[in-house]
Amino acid sequence: MGNHALLSPSSSHRWLSCTPSAVLETEFENKSSNAAEEGTAFHALCEHKLKKALRRRSKRPVSAFNTDEMEEHSDGYVEFRKRYTKELKFSICR
């Protein structure tokens, strides 16, 4: 598993309320959970699919968490990003 961002969205409820907590947390061991590992696998799959949609080279990540449900949700995410990008390009080019 890769390094986690210092000001990650998943811990924003802490560092927005207590800014020094973000640095303080670096002194403790970073323990993972099954849910965190599944989320990381999902992000990797989405990144792969987005790169493929953009015709960029990408090697499909291998994960024990791959399910039909993850495939379906990651496809939905890629479609959402493609629509959003088209809408953004349209509004900028007007």
Secondary structure, 3 states (H helix, E strand, C coil): CCCCCCCCHHHHHHHCCCCCHHHHHHHCCCCCCHHHHHHHHHHHHHHHHHHHHCCCCCCCCCCCCCCHHHHHHHHHHHHHHHHHHHHHHHHHCC
